[in-house]
Amino acid sequence: MFAFYPAPSDPLVPRGSFATAGTLQSGVLTLRATRWIEQPPNFLAVNLRGSYDTQTPDHLDGRVYGPNCTTFSADRS
């Protein structure tokens, strides 16, 4: 599941989430959006690709593939 929510720097972003399916090959995690769980109005589900580093196994940085999107950063909790 990919979930997003407002950050202090952009408090007008709505909450939302969608399910994903993916693969991990050669240290690259690829996630494909499969279905919305909570879809805010006018939002599209996006695909994600990030590089996994064994030096920081609880952290992932990558790219978001969608209009007006750039990068993401995630930490295991």
GROMACS elastic network, one bead per residue, 0.5 to 0.9 nm:
[ bonds ]
;  ai    aj funct       b0    kb
    1    17     6  0.67353   500
    1    18     6  0.56673   500
    1    20     6  0.56091   500
    1    21     6  0.85820   500
    1    33     6  0.88376   500
    1    37     6  0.85706   500
    2    16     6  0.84439   500
    2    17     6  0.54474   500
    2    18     6  0.54863   500
    2    19     6  0.63080   500
    2    20     6  0.69321   500
    2    33     6  0.85119   500
    3    15     6  0.75074   500
    3    16     6  0.57612   500
    3    18     6  0.66401   500
    3    19     6  0.87933   500
    3    38     6  0.88728   500
    4    13     6  0.84662   500
    4    14     6  0.77805   500
    4    15     6  0.55979   500
    4    16     6  0.54670   500
    4    17     6  0.62238   500
    5    11     6  0.84983   500
    5    13     6  0.63236   500
    5    14     6  0.57943   500
    5    16     6  0.66125   500
    5    17     6  0.88340   500
    6     9     6  0.80428   500
    6    10     6  0.59688   500
    6    12     6  0.63038   500
    6    14     6  0.60513   500
    6    15     6  0.66857   500
    7    10     6  0.52281   500
    7    11     6  0.55276   500
    7    12     6  0.84616   500
    7    13     6  0.76173   500
    8    11     6  0.54654   500
   10    13     6  0.62157   500
   11    14     6  0.80924   500
   14    40     6  0.65780   500
   14    41     6  0.89617   500
   15    38     6  0.78506   500
   15    39     6  0.82327   500
   15    40     6  0.70361   500
   16    36     6  0.83869   500
   16    37     6  0.74963   500
   16    39     6  0.54475   500
   16    40     6  0.59895   500
   16    43     6  0.88473   500
   17    36     6  0.63626   500
   17    37     6  0.53963   500
   17    38     6  0.50819   500
   17    39     6  0.65987   500
   17    40     6  0.87820   500
   17    45     6  0.85139   500
   18    33     6  0.67483   500
   18    34     6  0.72297   500
   18    35     6  0.56189   500
   18    38     6  0.65923   500
   18    39     6  0.75314   500
   18    45     6  0.68594   500
   19    32     6  0.85018   500
   19    33     6  0.60433   500
   19    34     6  0.55249   500
   19    35     6  0.53353   500
   19    36     6  0.62013   500
   19    37     6  0.66176   500
   20    31     6  0.58488   500
   20    32     6  0.52889   500
   20    34     6  0.51642   500
   20    35     6  0.72921   500
   20    47     6  0.82954   500
   21    30     6  0.83078   500
   21    31     6  0.55342   500
   21    32     6  0.53251   500
   21    33     6  0.66517   500
   21    34     6  0.66016   500
   22    29     6  0.70713   500
   22    30     6  0.53039   500
   22    32     6  0.59016   500
   22    33     6  0.87655   500
   23    28     6  0.80143   500
   23    29     6  0.57821   500
   23    30     6  0.54092   500
   23    31     6  0.67773   500
   23    32     6  0.89970   500
   24    27     6  0.63505   500
   24    28     6  0.55030   500
   24    30     6  0.64764   500
   24    31     6  0.89210   500
   24    52     6  0.86628   500
   25    28     6  0.53472   500
   25    29     6  0.66743   500
   25    30     6  0.83476   500
   26    29     6  0.85255   500
   26    51     6  0.89381   500
   26    52     6  0.86788   500
   27    50     6  0.84710   500
   27    51     6  0.57762   500
   27    53     6  0.68838   500
   27    54     6  0.84982   500
   28    49     6  0.69340   500
   28    50     6  0.57239   500
   28    52     6  0.58032   500
   28    53     6  0.89942   500
   29    48     6  0.80545   500
   29    49     6  0.55787   500
   29    50     6  0.51909   500
   29    51     6  0.61624   500
   29    52     6  0.67978   500
   29    60     6  0.89123   500
   29    62     6  0.88141   500
   30    47     6  0.77031   500
   30    48     6  0.58782   500
   30    50     6  0.66020   500
   30    51     6  0.88567   500
   31    46     6  0.88902   500
   31    47     6  0.57323   500
   31    48     6  0.50696   500
   31    49     6  0.62166   500
   31    50     6  0.86607   500
   32    46     6  0.72835   500
   32    48     6  0.66226   500
   32    49     6  0.87469   500
   33    36     6  0.81077   500
   33    45     6  0.59772   500
   33    46     6  0.58519   500
   33    47     6  0.55341   500
   33    48     6  0.82345   500
   34    45     6  0.82366   500
   35    45     6  0.78525   500
   36    39     6  0.57960   500
   36    45     6  0.72260   500
   39    42     6  0.84248   500
   39    43     6  0.67933   500
   39    44     6  0.81380   500
   39    45     6  0.84226   500
   40    43     6  0.58354   500
   40    44     6  0.87849   500
   41    44     6  0.89053   500
   44    66     6  0.78305   500
   44    67     6  0.85433   500
   45    66     6  0.79556   500
   46    64     6  0.67198   500
   46    65     6  0.57869   500
   46    66     6  0.54175   500
   46    67     6  0.86658   500
   46    69     6  0.88296   500
   47    63     6  0.86130   500
   47    64     6  0.61189   500
   47    65     6  0.52507   500
   47    66     6  0.71603   500
   48    62     6  0.70434   500
   48    63     6  0.58390   500
   48    65     6  0.60080   500
   48    66     6  0.89482   500
   48    71     6  0.87670   500
   48    72     6  0.83720   500
   49    61     6  0.84648   500
   49    62     6  0.54671   500
   49    63     6  0.54588   500
   49    64     6  0.67884   500
   49    65     6  0.80469   500
   50    60     6  0.62870   500
   50    61     6  0.54279   500
   50    63     6  0.62316   500
   50    64     6  0.87652   500
   50    72     6  0.83605   500
   50    73     6  0.88046   500
   51    60     6  0.65288   500
   51    61     6  0.63703   500
   51    62     6  0.62530   500
   52    55     6  0.88737   500
   52    56     6  0.79572   500
   52    57     6  0.70963   500
   52    59     6  0.77138   500
   52    60     6  0.59370   500
   52    61     6  0.77670   500
   53    56     6  0.55589   500
   53    57     6  0.61137   500
   53    58     6  0.89790   500
   53    59     6  0.79618   500
   53    60     6  0.76561   500
   54    57     6  0.50999   500
   54    58     6  0.88497   500
   56    59     6  0.56378   500
   56    60     6  0.80208   500
   57    60     6  0.77727   500
   57    76     6  0.85745   500
   58    74     6  0.82794   500
   58    75     6  0.55573   500
   58    76     6  0.50108   500
   58    77     6  0.81182   500
   59    73     6  0.74736   500
   59    74     6  0.57623   500
   59    76     6  0.64254   500
   60    72     6  0.81672   500
   60    73     6  0.57780   500
   60    74     6  0.51882   500
   60    75     6  0.64506   500
   60    76     6  0.85431   500
   61    71     6  0.74284   500
   61    72     6  0.57600   500
   61    74     6  0.64367   500
   61    75     6  0.89584   500
   62    70     6  0.87907   500
   62    71     6  0.55913   500
   62    72     6  0.53922   500
   62    73     6  0.65719   500
   62    74     6  0.87856   500
   63    69     6  0.82488   500
   63    70     6  0.60197   500
   63    72     6  0.59999   500
   63    73     6  0.88359   500
   64    69     6  0.57784   500
   64    70     6  0.54901   500
   64    71     6  0.52521   500
   64    72     6  0.65216   500
   65    68     6  0.89463   500
   65    69     6  0.65631   500
   65    70     6  0.74262   500
   65    71     6  0.85788   500
   66    69     6  0.54056   500
   66    70     6  0.80578   500
   67    70     6  0.87055   500
